[in-house]
Amino acid sequence: MKNEYFFYIVSFLLAVFFIGYVDAQELEEEYCQSLEVYQQESDRQAALEAEIRDLYVFLIQQKKDIAEAEYKANH
């Protein structure tokens, strides 16, 4: 009888640890996927910021070129 209770207790504890391990694996997979999505979004945002910066520099250069052309035309 004692051995039977011991077996049930050990089986229960093993089941609890196994379920905890499986849950931990699932959480780790979800974390890795979330981290990958975050990295992709960060890369996309950095690319957009670089493109906006390049366009801003281009517009400033265009404005400068127009101002120089007007100055040369008037003098």
Summary of the structure (lengths in Angstrom):
residues: 75
radius of gyration: 32.3
end to end distance: 110.1
largest distance: 110.1
contacts: 143
relative contact order: 0.05
helix: 97%
strand: 0%
